[in-house]
Amino acid sequence: MAMIGNSPDMGGSRYTQRFTAAGQETTFTVGSGYSIGYLDVYLNGVKVLQGVDYTASDGTTVVFNEAVAENDVIELVSYKPGQMVHPGARGGAGNHVFFESDTTIFADYEITSGKNALTAGPVTINSGVTVTVPTGARWVIV
């Protein structure tokens, strides 16, 4: 299947969280957090629509427009693509002020050919993990 942008299976992560509603709830917290635009929300197995059925705009919570019923099943699936720049912390009014990066590399990673990479250090590379920097590319740790 063709993808626009990075496929979640290319060095990324997929997190699933399931809730059974007690009833009359509207807000659910995504334990792993999410990157805006990389979240699927299901209500009783049916995908619901961002902006129509719910709002997900803060990287942490999903707010349904209408309260869910008792025993409804809510499933939140968040994707964190491996090559995506995560905006991280935000200031007031959604202002993206900082870019955050992980402090540990826990999976093999290859910088895209013809690209450079920047990491805020210090950073630890777990034992057995390889970071590949192709010829002509640079990886800078600041």
CORBEL-V115614 format. One record per residue. RES is the residue in one letter. PHI is phi in degrees with one decimal (999 if undefined). PSI is psi in whole degrees, -180 to 180 (999 if undefined). BURIAL is b if it has 9 or more other C-alpha atoms within 8 Angstrom, else e. Layout:
res->(RES	RES)
phi->(PHI	PHI)
psi->(PSI	PSI)
burial->(BURIAL	BURIAL)
This chain:
res->(M	A	M	I	G	N	S	P	D	M	G	G	S	R	Y	T	Q	R	F	T	A	A	G	Q	E	T	T	F	T	V	G	S	G	Y	S	I	G	Y	L	D	V	Y	L	N	G	V	K	V	L	Q	G	V	D	Y	T	A	S	D	G	T	T	V	V	F	N	E	A	V	A	E	N	D	V	I	E	L	V	S	Y	K	P	G	Q	M	V	H	P	G	A	R	G	G	A	G	N	H	V	F	F	E	S	D	T	T	I	F	A	D	Y	E	I	T	S	G	K	N	A	L	T	A	G	P	V	T	I	N	S	G	V	T	V	T	V	P	T	G	A	R	W	V	I	V)
phi->(999	-73.3	-122.2	-99.3	83.9	-88.5	-70.7	-59.2	-86.3	-96.1	78.6	-102.5	-132.2	-125.9	-119.4	-120.3	-133.9	-122.0	-125.2	-110.0	-70.7	-82.5	111.2	66.7	-88.8	-124.0	-115.3	-129.8	-101.6	-85.5	-57.6	-86.5	73.4	-153.1	-93.4	-57.7	95.0	-120.4	-140.9	-112.0	-123.7	-122.5	-121.9	54.1	84.8	-108.7	-67.7	-106.5	-104.0	-61.5	84.3	-106.7	-102.9	-154.4	-123.2	-137.0	-132.5	-120.4	79.9	-133.5	-116.3	-119.5	-118.7	-73.9	-69.4	-127.2	-61.0	-83.9	-88.9	-57.2	72.5	-62.9	-107.0	-110.5	-121.1	-112.3	-120.7	-109.9	-119.3	-127.6	-59.9	-63.6	-103.1	-83.1	-80.1	-92.9	-66.6	66.1	-64.5	-127.4	-90.0	-60.7	58.8	74.7	-66.7	-80.6	-100.0	-124.6	-110.6	-111.3	-134.9	-64.3	-97.6	-133.8	-97.0	-113.8	-142.1	-55.9	-146.0	-123.9	-64.4	-61.2	-56.7	83.0	-120.8	-114.5	-130.9	-131.0	-129.1	-84.1	-101.2	-73.3	-135.0	-107.9	-104.2	-59.2	-56.6	84.8	-96.4	-119.3	-110.5	-104.4	-113.2	-67.9	-54.9	89.8	-98.6	-132.6	-119.1	-112.2	-111.8	-111.1)
psi->(135	142	148	126	-153	132	138	-20	1	73	11	-172	150	127	132	134	133	137	145	119	142	-17	141	18	150	-24	132	139	130	109	-37	-5	176	157	132	129	-7	50	131	137	131	140	113	40	-2	127	131	163	132	134	-18	-51	-26	168	134	94	5	3	2	-45	156	126	114	146	-30	146	142	159	161	136	4	145	123	127	127	124	113	145	137	89	144	-31	11	136	120	122	-23	-136	145	149	-162	150	30	15	119	106	-37	153	131	148	154	157	-7	134	116	3	151	145	139	123	138	134	135	6	162	161	150	132	137	122	177	157	142	135	117	152	134	-3	140	133	121	128	108	160	133	-12	162	144	118	130	122	999)
burial->(e	e	e	e	e	b	b	b	e	e	b	b	b	b	b	e	b	e	e	b	b	e	b	b	b	b	e	e	e	b	e	e	b	b	b	b	e	b	b	b	b	b	b	e	e	e	e	b	e	e	e	e	b	b	b	b	e	e	b	b	b	b	b	b	b	e	b	b	b	b	e	b	b	b	b	b	b	b	b	b	b	b	e	e	e	e	b	e	b	b	e	e	e	e	e	b	e	e	b	b	e	e	e	e	b	e	e	b	e	e	b	e	e	e	e	b	b	e	b	b	e	e	b	e	b	b	e	e	b	e	e	e	b	b	e	e	b	e	b	e	e	e)
